[in-house]
C-alpha cells in the first residue's frame, strides 16, 4: 500500500510532546485562506520552480511536492531517530493536509507504529467521516484537533467547507475521553475579534475537562514564497502577523476559564 506524502520533518517540537518526527500527508478537503502549506491541499503531486544561488548566479530547478511512499519506507525513515523519541517522551505525528483523506494508508501506518511501541499523535482538521476517526482510536495517543472558526458562514467563506461535521466530530471525540489538544489558528481580520472568541468560548464550555489543552497558533506570512513557487494566489499577502500582545490577551482569557493554554503548538 502506498500513500502520498509531501514532507517528513524530523526533530519537531511543536506537534505533540517531546522530540518528534512529523509525517505530512498530501491532500486536504479545505482550502484555508491562511494555509501555511498550500502545496498540501491537492491530492496529487505538484511541481514548483525553485530559485537556487550558486557562485553568485541564480539558477532555477524543478521540485516536486508529493511522493508516493510505502508504509515500510516511512517506518524505516522515522525509526532512525527512535532514541530521541524515547529519551524525550516524543514520538510520531501524522499531519497534512488531512491524514484522514487517505484512511487505509493512515490506518496501516498507525498499526505498525504502535507495534513498534511509539507514541502517536494525529493532527486533523476533523472534516472527515466519523468512521475514519473511529478507526484510529486504538492507535492514537493524542489528537491535535484544528478548530478554525465557529461561525458556519465564515468557516465556509474562509476555508471552502462547512464546519458542521468538524464540530460534531469533536463533540463525539471529547465524549469518549480521548486525549485532545484543540489548536486554533488566530488570523488577523478573520477570527481574532471578540465575537469569534466568544463563539469559541460558548462552543467549548460544555466540554469541561474533556480538553487537555488549547494551542493558539499565530498567523505568519512565511508561506508567501511557497504561493509564488507553486503558482497559487495568496489572498493573505498584505496581512501582517498578529502582535504578541493580542495573543497573550486571548491566552489569559482562556486561562481564566480554566483551560491550559499555550501560544504555538
N, C-alpha and C positions, 0 to 999 in steps of 0.2 A: 504494500500500500504506500502511495506517495501523497504528500501534501505540499502545498505551495507556501514557501517561507521567504520573507524578504530581508530578514536580518536575524542574526544570533549575536546578542550583545553580552559580553562577559563582564564580570565584576561590577554588576549593577547594585545599587544600594537604595533605590527608590521604588522598587517593585515588590515589596514584601520584606520580611525580617532578614537580617544578616547579609552576607555576600551571596549574590545570586547570578544565575545566567538566565537572561530573558530571551525567549524564542518568539519571534514575531510572525504570526500567520498573515498571509495576504488575503485581502477581500473583506469588505465591510458593508453592511446594509445602510449605513449612514454616510452622509457627505457633510460633516460638520464644517461650518464656515471657518472655524479657527483651527482646523486639523493641523497638527504639527508633522504628521507623516502622510502627506497627500498621496504618496506612492503606495500606501497601504490599502487604498479604497477599492481599486479594481481587482477583480478576481482572476486576472490574467497577468503574466509577466509584462513589464513595460520597459522601454528603452529610453534613456536620457542621454544628453550630451553634457559631458563634464569637462571643464577647463583645467588644464594641468600646466604648471610653470616648471620649466627645465632650462637651466643655464640662461636665465633671463628671457627666454622665449615662451610664448603661450601656445600650447597645443590643445586640441580637443580630442576626447576619446569617448566612445560609447560605453554606457554602463547599464546593465540590466537589473531591474528590481523585481525579484521573484524567481526562485529556483525550486524546481520540483525535487523534493528530498524524501528518502525513505526514513522510517522511524529509526532504524538501526544507525543510519548516518548521523542523525541528530544526537542520539544517545551516546555515540562514540565521541562526539564533539563536546558535549556537556560533561561527560564523566571525567574528562582530563583534569578538571579543577575541583573534583569532589572533596579533596582535603580542605579547601577553603570553605565549602558549604558546611561541612561537618564541624569545623572549628568555630565558625561564626554563627551557627544556628540558621544558616541560609538554605538555599535550595534552588529550584527551578520555577520560573514564572512563565506562563504562556500568555502572550498578549497578541496584539494585532494592530490594525484591522480588528476583526472579530473572530476569535478562535472557534466559536460555535458554528460559524459558517462552513467549517469543514468537520462535521461532528464525528464521522467514523475515524478519520485520521487523528483527531484530538483524543478520542477515547482510547485508541490503540496506543498512543504515546503515553497517556496518563497511566495506563495499566503497567507499562514497562517501567516507568519512573517509580511507581510505588513498589514494584518488585525489587527495585534497586534500593528501596528504603529512603528515598529522597523526599524532602518537604516540597509540596507543590502548591502553587498559587495560580489562580485563573483571573486574568484581567478581562472583564466582559462589559459590553455596553448594555447587556440584558435584552437586546432586541432579537430574540430567537424563540422558537417553540419551547414550551416548558419541558417537554420530554428531553430536549438536548441538555438542559441544565440538570435534570434528574439523573441522567446517565452518568454525569461526572461526580456525583456526590460521594461515592465510595472512594474516590481517588484524589479529592481536592482537600487540602488542609486549610486554605484561606481563599476567600473570594474577594477580589478587588472590583467593586461594582461601581461603574461610572454612572453618575446621576447628573445630567446636564442642565435640564430646565424642567420645572414642574408644570408650567402652563402649557397645555397641549398645542394651542395655536402657535405660540412662539417656538416650541420644540419643532413643530413641523416646518416652520419658516426657516429656522437656522440649521437644522440637521437633515431635513428632507423626509423625515418619517414622524409618525405619531409616537407619543410616549406611553400609550395605554398599556401595551404589552410589557414595556420596561418596568413600569410602576407595579403592575400586577405580579410580575415575576419576583421583584424584590420583596414584596409583602409575603409571598409564599416561601421564599428562601429564608427570610428572617424568622418566619413562624416555625421553621424546622430546626432552629437552634444552631445553624451553621455559623462559622466564624466569618464575619463580614467587615470589611473596611469600605465605607462609601467614599468615593472620590468625586469631588465637584470641581470642574474647571471653572475658574472665575474669569469671565471675559468682559472687558470694558464695553459698556453700551449695550450689552446683550443680557447678562444675568447677574450683574454686580450691584443692582439697585435694591432699595429697601423692599419693594414689593416682591421681587424674586426671592429674596431671603426669607421674607415672611411666609411665602408659599412653601419654601423648603422646610422651615420650622414646623408648620402645620402638618405637612406630609409625614415627617419623621417622628412627630410626637408620640403616636400610638405604638411605635416600635419599642419604646422603653430601652431596656438594657440589651436588646437583641443585636444592636450595632456595637461593634467593638471599638470603632474609631471613625473619625471623619477627616479626610485629607482635602485641603483646599489647594487646588492646582492653579497657580497663576499663569495667565496667558502671557506668552512671549512671542516675539516676531522672528525667532531664529530660523523658521522654516521658509523664509522668503526665497532663498536661493533654490530650494527644492521645487517650488512652484515654477520658477523660471526654467530649471533644467528639464522638468517633465512637461513643460508647455501647458500648465494648468493656470486658470485665472485665480489670482489671490485677492479675494474680496476683503481681506483684512490688512492690506498693505499699508494703509495710512493710520492704523490703530496702534497706539503706543501701549507698552506694558503697564499693568496696574501698579500704582505706588504701594510699597510695602505696608505703609500705614493703613491703607484701606483694607488690606488682607488681615492685618493684626486686629482691626476693629471687628471684622466678621468672626475671626477666631475667638475673640473674647466673648462675643455674643453667644456663640455656640457653647463655649465652655460654661457660661453662666446657666445654661440649660442642662448641664450635667454631662456633656459629651467630652470625650478625649479627642482633641483636635490637633492636627499638625498642618503646617504650611509646606506644601510639597508632598511627594509620596514617600 
